[in-house]
Amino acid sequence: MSALKNSPFGKRLRAFHSEADDDGAPRRIKPRIFGLNTPSLDSRPSVATPATTTATTATTSDSTGPDSPLDSRPTNYGDRFVPTRDTGDMRTSYHLMDDSGPCTPSKRIIPSESDALKEQANAIFTSILHTEVTPPSPNRPASPSRPPPVPASSIPPSTPTRRRIFHYTSPSSGPPTPTRRLDTPTDEAYSMSPVRASSRQLLESPRRQPRAVCKTPYRVLDAPDLADDFYLNLVDWSTTNILGVGLGACVYLWTAHNAAVAKLCDLSNVGDTVSSVAWVQKGTTLAVGTLSGRLHIYDAPSLSLIRSYNPAHSQRIGALSWNAHVLSSGSRDRMVHHRDVREAGTRPFRRCAGHKQEVCGLRWSTGSGNTAGGSIGAGANSGDGGGLGPGFGVHTAGAMLASGGNDNKVCIWDLRGSRRSSASAAIGVSAGTTRARSGSISASEDGGDVPLWKFHEHTAAVKALAWDPHVSGVLASGGGTQDKHIRFWNTYNGSMLNQLDTGSQVCNLIWSLTSHELVSTHGFSSTTAQNQICVWRYPSLSMVAALTGHTHRVLYLAMSPEGETIVTGAGDETLRFWNAFPRKENGERKESRLDWARLIR
């Protein structure tokens, strides 16, 4: 004890008690440790002011009673209430959550390349959250039901039985655990994972990876004098793997398998300029339209001119499209002319006037939806539709032509004057669609002047047109700078199937032949991404890849005959080749003994 008395702690304790015995000497309230009044570790003398003397004395007088072993400070109870959810229905509460977050209707949501990965990750996270928060419980009790009300008069009086207010139960009183469950090495009791077995299986299961698309072109060609004009179509790829490009007053042919270049024609001697080129669907014939309204037909292997239509239109020819031996041309004079190249005359056998401004897009379709597949005419006498013109026979059920113009309209033409089915006429048409005709129209000279359908939803010039090769009757169209939308149409009933806001000017569209995907090329944009080539998956309309490299608007687009490569042209005077689609699978079909159709002659 002597050591404690002589220690610094004992000296401070004696000094504290001596200060407390002085009647007139004020003291500070010291902290209390385990209910004992102990001095502060601060050895400096306390200095009291007159203002605090009275308060200190009052405090001292109030604490004259015996000290409590516990601190007598008042307890501060908060306003927090933590409810117990042991008896709650978590599964019901989870499904009552509102999935739709705050959104601004006026904000344009532009799809990006990472959206597909985000959607896949969000779907996995939602599944795991659902499994962890609301695990499946086959023995879950049913929802409690309220008993029917019983009149008070029908209950006889009785003495209530004595029940225990606090009743303690052992955890083992629940459903018995199977005796052999813990013998299984894969039981959850031995698992070191923080998630359940079902969630762990979902995380470890293989997932479909998005298709990888090379972001760099494998070949770049210089294209001097390639016009930077939205209304022209100067690039096309033939089924014989030859690329035709209009550069200024000349047309050049580039052979893909040996990269040989040949000049097909030069119109500088007549002071004309190439405005559009188009290959025949199957063959080596190339059609060339000019700014002066002339139309020339060339044979590519011999580099010779077959015939000319001079003039074919009164103004420039910006769009060309073949349908077997019928060549359709769209011009700035707002007319669409149809000519049979086998005839000796130069006059078109049919004229269509459905646009009020320049026709800048043309695309033929066959009954199967193909735009560059096979021929839809088998010969002069093979048609069962008739009515298109001399010798124009159609053996399919629905060959149609789509035209887009600078008047923001899309017209669908059926030049055969075929009868519309009553089922199609009974289907409702959208507000922006005009049914230009109904019933049947005779195959007269004026039968093709009225379009089958006319779509008004676009708010800018429509140059990009593409027929779906996988689904019959589906057309994709793209609008210009003020529209920025890709819209999909059902040409059988005149309804719009879907639309996609791309955020930039849509210059060209083309469908993949090997997968159900769509390529779009873009120009002026309202976002930071400019001059993109986008690959979209249909019908989900999710972006597969975005290709960049051009420094000007990507105005021209064509696809190789095998459907794997696309070529793009822009005002930067370059042609870039991209591997955009997967390789086409071998179409060879193994013979089967059950295939009786091959035995029929």
C-alpha positions in Angstrom: 0.0 0.0 0.0 2.9 2.4 0.6 3.8 2.1 -3.0 0.3 3.1 -4.0 0.3 6.1 -1.6 3.6 7.4 -2.9 2.7 6.9 -6.5 1.6 9.9 -8.7 -1.9 8.5 -8.8 -2.1 8.4 -4.9 -0.8 11.9 -4.7 -3.4 13.2 -7.1 -6.1 11.3 -5.2 -5.1 12.9 -1.9 -5.0 16.3 -3.5 -8.5 15.8 -4.9 -9.9 14.9 -1.5 -8.3 17.9 0.2 -9.8 20.2 -2.4 -13.2 18.6 -1.7 -13.0 19.3 2.0 -12.6 23.0 1.5 -16.0 24.6 1.9 -15.4 27.8 -0.2 -13.1 26.3 -2.8 -14.9 25.3 -6.0 -13.9 22.2 -8.0 -14.5 20.8 -11.4 -16.5 17.7 -12.0 -14.1 14.9 -12.6 -14.9 11.8 -14.7 -16.0 8.8 -12.8 -14.5 5.4 -13.4 -16.6 2.4 -12.3 -18.7 4.6 -10.0 -15.6 6.1 -8.2 -14.8 9.8 -8.2 -11.3 9.9 -9.7 -9.3 12.8 -10.8 -8.5 13.7 -14.3 -5.2 12.7 -15.7 -4.6 16.4 -16.4 -2.3 17.5 -13.5 -2.8 21.2 -14.2 -4.7 23.1 -11.4 -8.3 23.9 -12.2 -9.2 27.6 -12.4 -12.8 28.4 -11.6 -14.5 31.6 -12.7 -17.2 33.4 -10.7 -19.8 32.5 -13.2 -19.3 28.8 -12.7 -19.0 28.8 -9.0 -22.7 28.7 -8.3 -23.3 25.9 -10.7 -20.5 23.8 -9.4 -21.6 24.2 -5.8 -25.1 23.2 -6.7 -23.8 20.1 -8.4 -21.7 19.2 -5.4 -24.6 19.5 -3.1 -26.8 17.3 -5.2 -24.2 14.5 -5.2 -23.9 14.1 -1.4 -25.6 10.7 -1.5 -23.8 7.4 -1.8 -22.2 6.7 -5.1 -23.8 4.1 -7.3 -21.7 1.3 -8.8 -23.1 2.3 -12.2 -23.0 5.6 -14.1 -26.2 7.5 -13.3 -26.2 9.5 -16.6 -29.6 9.6 -18.3 -30.1 7.1 -21.1 -30.8 8.6 -24.5 -33.3 6.5 -26.5 -33.3 7.1 -30.2 -36.2 7.1 -32.7 -35.0 4.1 -34.7 -37.3 1.1 -35.0 -35.9 -2.0 -36.6 -38.7 -4.4 -37.4 -38.3 -8.1 -37.5 -39.0 -9.8 -40.8 -39.0 -13.4 -39.6 -42.7 -13.7 -40.2 -42.9 -11.5 -43.3 -43.3 -12.8 -46.9 -40.1 -11.7 -48.6 -41.1 -13.3 -51.9 -44.2 -11.2 -52.1 -42.3 -8.1 -51.1 -39.7 -8.7 -53.7 -42.2 -9.0 -56.5 -44.0 -5.9 -55.4 -40.8 -3.8 -56.0 -41.1 -1.3 -58.8 -38.6 -2.1 -61.5 -39.1 1.0 -63.5 -36.7 3.7 -62.4 -37.0 7.4 -62.9 -36.9 8.3 -66.6 -37.1 11.5 -68.6 -39.5 11.0 -71.6 -37.9 13.7 -73.6 -34.4 12.3 -73.4 -33.2 10.3 -76.4 -31.9 6.9 -75.4 -29.3 6.0 -78.0 -28.2 2.3 -78.0 -24.5 1.6 -77.6 -22.3 -1.4 -78.2 -22.0 -2.2 -74.5 -25.8 -2.4 -74.0 -25.8 -6.1 -74.9 -23.2 -6.9 -72.2 -25.0 -4.8 -69.6 -28.3 -6.5 -70.3 -26.7 -9.9 -69.9 -25.0 -8.9 -66.6 -28.2 -7.3 -65.3 -30.2 -10.4 -66.1 -27.8 -12.6 -64.2 -27.7 -10.2 -61.2 -31.5 -10.1 -61.1 -31.7 -13.9 -61.1 -29.1 -14.3 -58.3 -30.8 -11.6 -56.3 -34.2 -13.3 -56.7 -32.6 -16.6 -55.6 -30.8 -15.2 -52.6 -33.6 -12.9 -51.3 -36.5 -15.2 -52.0 -35.2 -18.8 -52.0 -37.7 -21.4 -53.0 -39.4 -23.0 -50.0 -41.6 -25.9 -50.9 -42.8 -26.2 -47.2 -43.6 -22.5 -46.9 -46.9 -22.0 -45.1 -49.8 -20.5 -46.9 -50.8 -16.9 -46.5 -52.8 -16.5 -43.3 -56.5 -16.1 -43.8 -58.8 -14.1 -41.6 -61.4 -16.3 -39.9 -65.0 -15.4 -40.5 -66.5 -13.1 -37.8 -68.4 -14.9 -35.1 -71.2 -13.1 -33.3 -70.5 -12.3 -29.7 -73.9 -13.7 -28.6 -73.0 -17.2 -29.9 -69.9 -17.5 -27.7 -70.7 -19.0 -24.3 -68.9 -17.5 -21.3 -65.9 -19.4 -20.1 -62.9 -18.9 -17.8 -59.8 -18.2 -19.7 -57.0 -20.7 -19.3 -53.8 -19.6 -17.8 -51.1 -19.3 -20.5 -47.4 -18.5 -20.2 -46.6 -15.0 -21.6 -42.9 -15.8 -22.3 -42.5 -19.2 -23.8 -39.0 -20.4 -24.7 -38.5 -23.1 -27.4 -35.4 -24.9 -28.6 -34.3 -24.5 -32.2 -34.5 -28.3 -32.5 -38.2 -28.1 -32.2 -38.6 -27.3 -35.9 -38.9 -29.8 -38.7 -36.5 -32.7 -38.1 -33.3 -32.8 -40.2 -32.9 -36.0 -42.3 -30.5 -38.2 -40.6 -28.4 -38.9 -43.7 -28.4 -35.3 -45.1 -25.0 -34.4 -43.5 -23.4 -37.5 -45.0 -23.6 -35.9 -48.4 -20.3 -34.0 -49.2 -22.2 -31.5 -51.4 -24.5 -30.4 -48.7 -24.9 -26.7 -48.1 -23.7 -27.1 -44.6 -20.2 -27.8 -45.9 -20.2 -25.1 -48.6 -17.7 -22.3 -48.3 -19.5 -20.1 -50.8 -21.4 -17.0 -49.6 -24.3 -17.8 -52.1 -26.6 -20.7 -52.4 -26.0 -23.7 -54.6 -28.5 -22.6 -57.2 -26.8 -19.2 -57.5 -23.4 -20.7 -57.6 -24.6 -23.0 -60.4 -25.9 -20.0 -62.3 -22.6 -18.2 -62.0 -20.5 -21.2 -63.0 -22.7 -22.1 -66.0 -21.3 -21.2 -69.5 -22.9 -18.1 -71.0 -23.2 -17.2 -74.6 -20.6 -14.6 -75.5 -21.4 -11.8 -77.8 -20.1 -12.3 -81.3 -16.7 -10.7 -81.8 -16.4 -8.4 -84.7 -13.1 -7.0 -86.0 -13.1 -3.3 -85.4 -10.5 -2.5 -88.0 -10.9 -2.8 -91.8 -8.7 -5.5 -93.4 -8.3 -3.5 -96.6 -8.4 0.2 -97.4 -8.6 1.5 -101.0 -8.2 5.1 -102.2 -11.2 6.4 -104.1 -10.4 9.8 -105.5 -13.3 12.0 -106.7 -15.8 9.8 -104.7 -18.7 12.3 -104.3 -19.8 13.4 -100.9 -23.5 13.5 -101.9 -26.2 11.9 -99.8 -28.5 11.3 -102.8 -26.1 9.3 -105.0 -25.5 5.6 -105.1 -22.0 5.0 -106.4 -20.9 1.6 -105.0 -22.3 -1.9 -105.8 -20.9 -5.4 -105.5 -21.9 -8.1 -108.1 -22.6 -11.8 -107.6 -19.5 -12.5 -109.6 -17.3 -10.8 -106.9 -16.6 -7.6 -108.8 -17.0 -4.2 -107.2 -18.2 -1.3 -109.3 -17.4 2.2 -108.1 -18.3 5.5 -109.8 -15.6 8.1 -109.4 -16.3 11.4 -111.0 -17.0 10.8 -114.7 -15.5 7.3 -114.6 -16.6 3.9 -113.5 -13.9 1.4 -112.2 -14.2 -2.3 -111.6 -12.2 -4.0 -108.8 -12.0 -7.8 -108.9 -11.9 -9.2 -105.3 -10.0 -12.4 -105.9 -7.0 -10.8 -107.6 -7.4 -7.1 -106.7 -7.3 -6.2 -110.4 -8.6 -2.7 -111.4 -10.2 -1.9 -114.8 -11.8 1.3 -116.1 -15.2 0.5 -117.5 -16.1 3.9 -119.0 -15.2 7.6 -119.0 -17.9 10.1 -119.6 -15.7 13.2 -119.4 -15.7 13.5 -123.2 -19.5 14.2 -123.1 -19.2 16.4 -120.0 -21.3 14.0 -117.8 -20.8 12.6 -114.3 -21.8 9.2 -112.8 -24.6 9.4 -110.3 -25.5 5.8 -109.7 -24.4 2.2 -110.5 -26.2 -1.1 -110.0 -25.3 -4.7 -111.0 -27.9 -7.1 -112.3 -28.9 -9.7 -109.7 -27.2 -12.6 -111.6 -24.8 -11.8 -114.3 -22.1 -9.4 -115.4 -24.3 -6.5 -116.6 -23.8 -3.1 -115.0 -26.2 -0.1 -115.2 -24.8 3.4 -114.9 -26.9 6.5 -114.3 -25.7 10.0 -114.9 -26.3 13.6 -113.7 -27.8 14.6 -117.1 -30.4 11.8 -116.9 -28.7 9.3 -119.3 -28.8 5.6 -118.6 -26.1 3.2 -119.9 -25.9 -0.6 -119.8 -22.4 -2.1 -119.9 -21.0 -5.7 -120.2 -18.3 -6.0 -117.5 -16.1 -8.8 -118.9 -15.7 -7.1 -122.3 -15.8 -3.6 -120.9 -18.2 -2.7 -123.7 -21.4 -0.6 -123.9 -24.5 -2.6 -124.7 -27.0 0.1 -125.1 -28.0 3.6 -123.9 -31.2 5.4 -123.0 -30.6 9.0 -123.9 -32.2 10.6 -122.1 -33.9 8.2 -119.6 -34.9 11.0 -117.3 -35.0 14.8 -117.5 -32.8 15.1 -114.4 -30.1 13.1 -112.6 -30.7 9.4 -111.9 -29.8 8.8 -108.2 -31.2 5.3 -107.7 -31.2 2.1 -109.7 -32.5 -1.4 -109.0 -32.7 -4.6 -111.1 -35.5 -7.2 -111.1 -34.2 -9.9 -113.5 -34.3 -8.2 -116.9 -36.3 -5.2 -115.7 -34.3 -2.1 -114.7 -36.0 0.5 -112.5 -34.6 4.0 -112.2 -35.5 6.8 -109.8 -34.7 10.4 -110.7 -34.7 13.9 -109.4 -37.7 14.5 -111.7 -39.8 12.6 -109.1 -40.5 9.7 -111.4 -39.7 6.0 -111.3 -39.3 4.3 -114.7 -39.3 0.6 -115.5 -37.6 -0.7 -118.7 -37.2 -4.1 -120.1 -33.6 -4.2 -121.3 -34.4 -6.9 -123.8 -36.7 -4.6 -125.8 -35.4 -2.5 -128.7 -37.3 0.6 -127.7 -36.1 3.2 -125.3 -39.4 4.2 -123.8 -40.3 2.7 -120.3 -43.2 0.4 -120.3 -44.3 1.7 -116.9 -44.0 5.1 -115.1 -44.7 5.6 -111.4 -45.3 8.9 -109.8 -45.7 8.6 -106.0 -43.2 11.2 -104.7 -43.3 14.9 -104.7 -39.5 15.3 -104.6 -36.4 13.5 -105.7 -36.4 9.7 -105.6 -33.2 8.7 -103.8 -33.8 5.1 -102.9 -35.0 2.0 -104.8 -35.1 -1.6 -103.8 -36.8 -4.6 -105.4 -38.0 -7.6 -103.4 -39.0 -11.1 -104.3 -41.7 -13.3 -102.6 -39.1 -14.6 -100.1 -37.9 -11.2 -99.2 -34.5 -11.4 -100.9 -33.1 -8.3 -102.5 -30.0 -9.8 -104.0 -30.9 -13.4 -104.1 -32.2 -15.0 -107.3 -34.1 -13.8 -110.3 -37.8 -13.4 -109.8 -38.5 -13.7 -113.5 -37.9 -17.0 -115.4 -38.6 -15.9 -118.9 -41.0 -14.2 -121.2 -43.8 -16.8 -120.7 -43.2 -18.0 -117.2 -45.3 -15.5 -115.3 -48.5 -16.1 -113.6 -48.9 -12.6 -112.4 -48.6 -10.6 -115.6 -49.3 -7.0 -116.1 -45.8 -5.6 -115.6 -44.9 -5.2 -119.2 -43.9 -7.0 -122.3 -42.3 -10.3 -121.4 -42.1 -9.5 -117.7 -43.2 -12.7 -116.0 -43.2 -13.3 -112.3 -43.4 -16.8 -110.8 -43.5 -15.7 -107.2 -46.5 -14.5 -105.1 -45.3 -11.1 -104.1 -42.6 -9.2 -105.9 -42.7 -5.6 -104.7 -40.7 -2.4 -105.1 -39.8 0.0 -102.3 -39.0 3.6 -103.1 -37.8 6.4 -100.8 -37.8 10.1 -101.6 -36.7 13.4 -100.4 -40.3 14.1 -99.5 -39.8 11.8 -96.4 -42.1 9.2 -97.8 -41.7 5.5 -98.4 -43.8 3.9 -101.2 -44.5 0.2 -101.8 -45.4 -0.7 -105.4 -46.9 -3.9 -106.7 -46.7 -3.3 -110.5 -48.5 -6.5 -111.4 -51.8 -5.1 -110.1 -52.4 -8.2 -108.0 -55.5 -8.5 -105.7 -55.0 -7.8 -102.0 -56.2 -10.5 -99.8 -59.3 -9.8 -97.7 -57.4 -10.8 -94.5 -54.7 -8.1 -95.2 -57.4 -5.5 -95.9 -59.1 -6.2 -92.6 -56.0 -5.6 -90.6 -55.8 -2.1 -89.1 -53.4 0.4 -90.7 -51.4 2.8 -88.6 -52.2 6.5 -88.6 -49.2 7.5 -90.7 -49.8 4.9 -93.4 -51.9 5.5 -96.5 -53.5 2.6 -98.2 -53.2 3.9 -101.7 -55.5 1.3 -103.1 -57.7 -1.6 -102.1 -59.2 -4.6 -103.8 -57.7 -5.2 -107.3 -56.4 -3.0 -110.0 -56.3 -4.0 -113.6 -53.0 -4.5 -115.2 -53.4 -1.5 -117.5 -50.9 1.1 -118.4 -51.9 3.3 -115.5 -52.1 0.5 -112.9 -48.7 1.1 -111.5 -49.1 4.8 -111.0 -50.7 4.3 -107.5 -48.5 2.8 -104.7 -49.8 -0.1 -102.7 -48.7 1.5 -99.4 -47.3 4.9 -98.5 -45.6 5.4 -95.2 -45.4 8.9 -93.7 -43.6 8.3 -90.4 -40.2 9.5 -91.4 -39.3 13.2 -90.9 -36.3 13.4 -93.3 -35.2 12.0 -96.7 -35.4 8.3 -97.0 -32.5 6.8 -99.0 -31.7 3.6 -97.0 -34.0 0.7 -97.9 -33.4 -3.0 -97.4 -35.7 -6.1 -97.6 -35.3 -8.8 -95.0 -33.9 -11.9 -96.7 -35.1 -14.1 -93.8 -38.7 -12.9 -93.2 -40.9 -12.3 -96.2 -42.5 -8.9 -96.5 -40.4 -7.1 -93.9 -38.8 -3.8 -95.1 -36.3 -1.7 -93.2 -36.0 2.0 -94.0 -33.7 4.8 -92.6 -34.3 8.5 -92.4 -31.9 11.4 -92.8 -30.5 14.0 -90.4 -33.8 15.3 -89.0 -35.2 11.7 -88.5 -32.3 9.5 -87.4 -34.6 6.5 -87.2 -34.6 3.0 -88.6 -38.2 1.7 -89.1 -39.4 -1.8 -89.9 -42.5 -2.3 -91.9 -44.9 -5.2 -92.7 -45.7 -4.6 -96.3 -48.5 -7.2 -96.3 -50.7 -5.2 -94.0 -49.1 -1.8 -94.0 -48.1 -1.7 -90.3 -44.9 -0.5 -88.7 -43.3 -3.4 -86.7 -40.7 -1.5 -84.8 -38.4 1.5 -84.8 -34.9 2.4 -83.6 -33.5 5.8 -82.8 -29.9 5.6 -83.9 -29.0 9.2 -83.0 -27.4 10.0 -86.4 -28.2 10.3 -90.1 -29.0 6.9 -91.6 -27.3 6.7 -95.0 -27.5 3.0 -96.0 -29.0 -0.3 -94.8 -28.2 -3.9 -95.7 -29.3 -7.2 -94.2 -26.9 -10.1 -93.5 -27.3 -13.3 -95.5 -25.7 -15.5 -92.8 -27.4 -14.2 -89.7 -30.5 -12.2 -88.8 -28.6 -8.9 -88.4 -28.6 -5.5 -90.1 -25.9 -3.1 -91.0 -26.5 0.7 -91.0 -24.1 3.4 -92.0 -24.3 6.9 -90.5 -23.4 10.5 -91.1 -24.3 13.6 -89.2 -24.9 12.7 -85.5 -26.3 14.4 -82.4 -23.9 12.4 -80.2 -20.2 12.3 -79.9 -20.0 9.2 -82.2 -19.7 10.3 -85.8 -19.6 8.4 -89.1 -20.2 5.0 -87.6 -21.0 1.6 -89.2 -23.4 -0.2 -86.8 -24.4 -3.9 -86.7 -27.8 -4.5 -85.2 -29.4 -7.8 -84.1 -33.0 -8.2 -85.2 -35.6 -8.3 -83.8 -34.1 -7.3 -80.4 -32.5 -4.3 -82.1 -29.4 -4.6 -79.8 -26.1 -3.3 -81.1 -23.6 -6.0 -81.9 -20.7 -3.8 -82.9 -19.9 -0.2 -83.9 -17.1 0.2 -86.5 -15.3 3.5 -86.9 -12.6 4.7 -89.2 -14.2 7.1 -91.8 -13.7 10.8 -91.3 -16.7 11.8 -93.4 -20.3 10.6 -93.8 -20.5 6.9 -94.7 -22.7 7.3 -97.7 -22.1 4.1 -99.6 -22.5 0.4 -98.6 -22.3 -2.9 -100.4 -22.0 -6.6 -99.5 -19.9 -9.4 -101.0 -21.8 -12.2 -102.6 -20.9 -14.7 -99.8 -22.3 -12.3 -97.3 -19.3 -12.1 -95.0 -17.7 -8.9 -96.1 -19.1 -5.4 -96.4 -17.4 -2.4 -98.1 -18.1 1.2 -97.2 -17.4 4.4 -99.0 -17.3 8.0 -97.6 -16.6 11.5 -98.5 -13.0 11.0 -97.3 -12.4 9.3 -100.7 -11.6 5.9 -99.2 -13.2 2.4 -99.5 -12.9 0.2 -96.4 -13.5 -3.5 -96.3 -14.8 -5.1 -93.0 -15.4 -8.6 -91.9 -18.8 -7.8 -90.4 -20.6 -11.2 -90.4 -19.8 -14.8 -89.7 -18.8 -17.2 -92.4 -21.7 -18.9 -94.1 -22.1 -22.5 -93.2 -21.8 -25.2 -95.8 -25.2 -25.6 -97.5 -24.5 -29.2 -98.4 -27.3 -31.4 -97.1 -26.7 -35.1 -96.4 -29.0 -37.4 -98.3 -31.5 -39.2 -96.1 -33.4 -42.4 -96.8 -36.5 -40.7 -95.4 -36.3 -37.8 -97.9 -38.8 -39.2 -100.4 -38.9 -35.8 -102.3 -35.6 -36.5 -104.0 -37.0 -39.7 -105.5 -39.8 -37.9 -107.2 -39.1 -37.0 -110.8 
